[in-house]
Amino acid sequence: IDAVLKELKEGKPIEKLDLPSFREWKTIADQIGRQERHVKYRWEYYLKTWLLQHFSGTLNLDIRRMLANYLAENFEDIDSVDWVSVASRPEFAGQTQTSLRYLFYTFLFKRTKEKMNGSGEEVTLKHIADVTNEQFKESRLRKIREKTL
């Protein structure tokens, strides 16, 4: 996080935080004994999102049902989802296109596909919303503690 925060320049939005070069990710990876792709992955899918959520006041807000329902109500099918517009919605503050897509495909789509015992071609946004609403009636989201940040 320290290496990335050094890149934060005055006037640059926190959403744009990143290291500009592969070499810098490799340096960090070498310092902590990890592969650079894992370090970048950890930043992009977890740490960056946690920071954005913290600063937007949405840390620990469970958006799984909200995301599934929004997509089902506003898009015809999975291929028509405009992730740029979804990420710009105020209800998804603290998320990026990448984090929303990751949540959708890694958790929501995958769980629905498993529940339907079928291939991904059969899964619709309506199916995903239905399965997600049923499965997460009561949020069981793992909380990120402030000291973790």
VENZI-V196189 format. One record per pair of residues at least 6 apart in sequence whose ideal C-beta (glycine too) atoms are under 6 Angstrom apart, sorted by the first residue. I is the first residue (numbers start at 0). GAP is how many residues later the second one is. D is the distance in whole Angstrom. If there is no record, write none. Layout:
I|GAP|D  I|GAP|D
This chain:
2|25|5  3|13|5  3|15|6  7|9|6  18|6|6  24|11|5  24|14|6  24|15|5  25|10|5  27|11|5  28|6|6  28|7|4  28|10|5  43|54|6  44|57|5  48|50|4  49|94|6  51|42|4  52|6|4  52|41|3  53|95|6  55|37|4  55|38|4  57|35|5  57|36|4  58|85|6  59|83|5  59|84|6  61|77|4  61|79|4  63|68|6  63|72|5  64|67|6  64|68|6  64|71|5  65|25|6  67|40|6  67|60|5  67|61|4  67|64|4  68|60|5  70|10|6  70|54|5  71|53|4  71|54|5  71|57|4  74|6|5  82|14|4  82|18|6  85|14|6  86|8|6  86|9|6  86|10|5  86|13|6  107|20|5  107|24|5  111|11|5  111|15|5  111|16|5  111|19|4  112|7|5  112|10|5  114|16|5
